[in-house]
Amino acid sequence: MYVLVNDSIISQEEATLKITDLSIQRGYGIFDFLKTVAGKPVFLEDHLDRFYSSAEQMRLPVKLSRNDLTAQITALLDKNKLSDSGVRITLTGGYSPDGFNIASSSNIIITQQEFEVNRDFEKSIHLMTYDYQRQFALAKTLDYLKAIWLQPVLKEAGADDILYHDNGMLRECPRANFFLINEKDEILTSKTNILKGVTRKHILQLKTGNFKIEERELTMDDLRHAKEAFISSTTKNILPVTKVDGRVLGDGTPGPVTRALMAEFDQYVYG
Amino acid sequence: MYVLVNDSIISQEEATLKITDLSIQRGYGIFDFLKTVAGKPVFLEDHLDRFYSSAEQMRLPVKLSRNDLTAQITALLDKNKLSDSGVRITLTGGYSPDGFNIASSSNIIITQQEFEVNRDFEKSIHLMTYDYQRQFALAKTLDYLKAIWLQPVLKEAGADDILYHDNGMLRECPRANFFLINEKDEILTSKTNILKGVTRKHILQLKTGNFKIEERELTMDDLRHAKEAFISSTTKNILPVTKVDGRVLGDGTPGPVTRALMAEFDQYVYG
């Protein structure tokens, strides 16, 4: 597999950063992740919007214009010739002379891997809630300390993923947004202090049936009364949640509202 | 300058990590930093204690035994032959196959740089307070997102460093501990949810004059009534603070209790 490191296409095995990079020194950087289907990037402009927004929020300079970055992604896709894949664009604080301040030139890495989204509508996952608020909630930073640290706790609990809440206010999963369907069949997702997912954005624009779909402040109490739930992300599209903290939602299988949404979103992405 | 990367002594310019390292992918790792004076490590055992403690807290495997790690540090010092220096030991999540879970083998990097602690007792700094609680407070992780992000804010405020408080409870500076001297001439430092500094530990053992020196829960109100203040770290020893959020402490120069402590600590380290 080929990757791009600061404008050079090289083999992934040869791709390195010097140890003075601010990601290695201080965990400082941002990234974005998009997928390709049949060789074409999906929602590319949304991901580029968020990439540049994350960089700006974290005060990281990006030397590539949007057009140049798009051209580099295209060049990498042309080189690797994968059909379904994930593409990651990482921007770090660069080679910092003092190991603390952001360098005048950041480092940019673009990688690609084979990857196909699960489209089996019967699959579902179990979540475990955890009290935590991501730092710099609106930026996709490299900070996954808590999520990685929690992996053994998650396995111990027999859950598949974590749902963060901030003192009872529902937030998001480490790498996905969270939606619930309440007793009025409203499809709701947390509104504030979360990373605004690209998949989430497109789900909010769907007009499935006559369901109301909207952002709202949600609490652990809303979660306890939810009839259905699902998570959304670039790598998962819509993935049903059938258990949270050991409590089964509905009859323990993906519910009717989630199924209707999945069918429509699948059509929306894959045509 | 020579550095050690996974058991190999190489030139710093050649020192790299592959881009699959979990520090580059997810900001995941820990480190410690010690100094040498006249070629000898200062408080080495304390730093090794904390290094292994940080690794354990963050679930990072360390393949080197304490004896082997000490031997590697010694080998690097022998190679670089610096008198006064800083030595950084960094441990990352390793080359993670999935870019998310900790690898079975972590990466370890030891670097050294010329460095001499300021021993001019007239120097002092200004602090700016900021509401923030470090994640994994007791571990020296790579997470310096907030501190680095705040650097322009700090410059704008005309301050030299940040003092974190958690909703009014005093904590620490990003790379130093904080002490204040109250109206009873008690020398106090925050007790909980902070990184326990090695310099801080040794200051707490001093018997300067008949001053009481101890850990205590401290608030912004204690800060407002402080007569003197200072920060402590491996790179700074004791450094007086003469202004916080624009308020001058005492007469704006290092106070008598701080000076007494500095003299004793200087003797303690440099003999």
Chai-1 contact restraints between the chains, C-beta under 6 A:
chainA,res_idxA,chainB,res_idxB,connection_type,confidence,min_distance_angstrom,max_distance_angstrom,comment,restraint_id
A,A15,B,I19,contact,1.0,0.0,6.0,A-B,restraint_1
A,T16,B,T16,contact,1.0,0.0,6.0,A-B,restraint_2
A,T16,B,K18,contact,1.0,0.0,6.0,A-B,restraint_3
A,K18,B,T16,contact,1.0,0.0,6.0,A-B,restraint_4
A,I19,B,A15,contact,1.0,0.0,6.0,A-B,restraint_5
A,I19,B,I109,contact,1.0,0.0,6.0,A-B,restraint_6
A,S23,B,S23,contact,1.0,0.0,6.0,A-B,restraint_7
A,S23,B,I24,contact,1.0,0.0,6.0,A-B,restraint_8
A,I24,B,S23,contact,1.0,0.0,6.0,A-B,restraint_9
A,R26,B,L142,contact,1.0,0.0,6.0,A-B,restraint_10
A,R26,B,Y144,contact,1.0,0.0,6.0,A-B,restraint_11
A,G27,B,G27,contact,1.0,0.0,6.0,A-B,restraint_12
A,G27,B,L142,contact,1.0,0.0,6.0,A-B,restraint_13
A,G27,B,D143,contact,1.0,0.0,6.0,A-B,restraint_14
A,Y28,B,I148,contact,1.0,0.0,6.0,A-B,restraint_15
A,I109,B,I19,contact,1.0,0.0,6.0,A-B,restraint_16
A,Q135,B,L145,contact,1.0,0.0,6.0,A-B,restraint_17
A,L142,B,R26,contact,1.0,0.0,6.0,A-B,restraint_18
A,L142,B,G27,contact,1.0,0.0,6.0,A-B,restraint_19
A,D143,B,G27,contact,1.0,0.0,6.0,A-B,restraint_20
A,D143,B,L145,contact,1.0,0.0,6.0,A-B,restraint_21
A,Y144,B,R26,contact,1.0,0.0,6.0,A-B,restraint_22
A,L145,B,Q135,contact,1.0,0.0,6.0,A-B,restraint_23
A,L145,B,D143,contact,1.0,0.0,6.0,A-B,restraint_24
A,I148,B,Y28,contact,1.0,0.0,6.0,A-B,restraint_25
